[in-house]
Amino acid sequence: MSTIVIRFAISVALTYGIADHPGGHKQHDTITPFVGGVGILIALSIALIMLFNTHPEEPLKWLGLGLGSIVIFATGFADDLWQLNYKVRLIIQAAVALVMVLAGGVVLTNLGSLLPGLTLELGLLAIPFTIFATIGGINALNMIDGMDGLAGSLSLVSLLLISAVAFIAGDSSNLTLAAALASGTTGFLYFNLRHASQRRARVFLGDNGSMLLGFLFAWLLVDLSQEPNQAMTPVTAIWLFSIPLMDTISVMLRRVVLRKSPFIPDHNHLHHILLHAGFRIEDTVIAIASLHLLFGITGLAGLYLGAPEFVMLLGFLLVYAGYFYVTQRPWYFIMALRHLHTILGLTPAEKHGLFLGSYTAQEAESLVRLVSKELGPSVDSWVQVLEKHSSHRDAGKRYAVAVNIRMVSNDCATDEEIKQYVALLQQRMMERRGIQVRQFFERNSRNDRRADNRGSPIGTELRISERRNPDTGLLILEVMFDKLTPEHHPAPGIEKSFSESQAQSRTQSTLQETHQADK
């Protein structure tokens, strides 16, 4: 039913212009309907019909679930259409959470045995804490919904694990709800996931879908972790919702530290970091969903093996500390991921940036400084300095400079806008500095001019096939400029001159080898 309803909703949305347009912080370049939440809502409606019939003793609970879901879906849909102020959204989310507590009876009364031998009861704080946790769950899933297939895949993983918990505990009502939502999410992913025959999403989840799923996660996780029919501990719940929770807290803390609004979108979520490291969208979704599954299974293993709750909480906090450290210092993580990406032999995502040819160490250093000045305050960049191998023994060492570009203004740029920016930067470098630079381009049979790739008429200029040795390209220096760090200090090392002797010393101590100079 989810698949059928979404297919119909796509046609209606395109007819009436109910779609997400490229621009702002959006990364897509085509008009895409944001009606994926309709599929989730129809799955929920079917589940509610079943619950009213199989558990008629709790009509007020199911009525509260239906009412809260409709209100939060409508709010998300209005936000998709008119971009509601975040204060309005928060007020409505709080009201919906109150419906969950008062009508549904779903409330966090305790946080479990977070201290040895002591259950942490919330008492008078139970309702405020439940409202706070529900608002957090709604916005966590909403904030991570920034890539085709990501929010849906994470939701499906969590819903399948929650279904397993409900099944083992014999909780038929929550099993019905979680299984129906997992099915509805699968119907949505049919149109949203990228694969060989679908190069881009045909529909987005939208705020209507992500806010609805976030609310339903809050309902399920609270209901399953509290008495009288407790199926899991409260600390297990955070393991089952780990990636959206950790990513949202990390990003919001970063924004607050930088004295920015925590609700302004940026490009420092985990999926942005993986994309910046060269992972394709498909690979990024698989990697993050696999990590989410691993965390969820860890939480369930601790639950069913009887691990103390305070130990599981400590384990989660340690995992989060590592996650926070990595995402707050993305340049180091990106470098490691790019090296791993090359080792795994994954197809790289499209790169945007400039390539500057053969220079001495002093010239390369000057170029790095010049380029960093030209980039401007709305750009993240990382610079690679590569030692070029020469076939002439008497030739001095020469270095190539590669500059990768990521736009990070409040209105994050699309790929096409980045290409335009790079072209303008190319022009400015020539006009102001007299330096000619080249854009990165995809290396394939259509634009490869190497002699051994294809036949060519006599007289056509060809690149020598042996010019690039697969063993060349020793990385001397790699540094990222992160425009979102306080006072925009460059990463350690850039202030030091990499003269000939220093470059040689660094080569011996911190070399990373790449298979090709342009990787």
Secondary structure, 3 states (H helix, E strand, C coil): CHHHHHHHHHHHHHHHCCEECCCCCCCCCCCEECCHHHHHHHHHHHHHHHHHHHCCCCHHHHHHHHHHHHHHHHHHHHHHHHCCCHHHHHHHHHHHHHHHHHCCCCCCCECCCCECCECCECHHHHHHHHHHHHHHHHHHHHHHCCCCCHHHHHHHHHHHHHHHHHHHHCCHHHHHHHHHHHHHHHHHHHHHCCECCECCCCCCCHHHHHHHHHHHHHHHHHHHHCCCCCCCCHHHHHHHCHHHHHHHHHHHHHHHHCCCCCCCCCCCCHHHHHHHCCCCHHHHHHHHHHHHHHHHHHHHHHHHCCCCHHHHHHHHHHHHHHHHHHHHCHHHHHHHHHHHHHHHCCCCCCCCEEEEEEECHHHHHHHHHHHHHHHCCCEEEEEEEEEECCCCCCCCCEEEEEEEEEECCCCCCCHHHHHHHHHHHHHHHHHHHCCCCEECCCCCCCCCCECCCCCCCCCCCCECCCCCCCCCCEEEEEEEECCCCHHHCCCCCCCCCCCHHHHHHHHHHHCEECCCCCC
